[in-house]
Amino acid sequence: MELLQDSIDTQVLVEMKGSKKVKGKLLGYDQHLNLILENAEEITFDPETNTETVVAIDNVIVRGDNVIIVSPAPKSGKKE
């Protein structure tokens, strides 16, 4: 849960059941992994045509039992 807390107000990618993904700014979450995303986009992939469709959905609440993975934005920084 610390990773989610660190991801508040940053872009996250949420992979859900049904081969759907939602990308947006994480505004909040709860212990059930219900997520509130702002400026979200739903990303679907059609394996038959090998195409990806992106639809803007603005603000959305993602129900926690549909969530498979929450991926935070990569940390910016230089490698030494």
Protein Blocks (a to p, Z undefined) as FASTA:
>chain_A
ZZmmmmgoiacddddehiiacddddfbdcfkopacdehiacddddfklopacdddehjad
ddfklpfbdcddddedddZZ
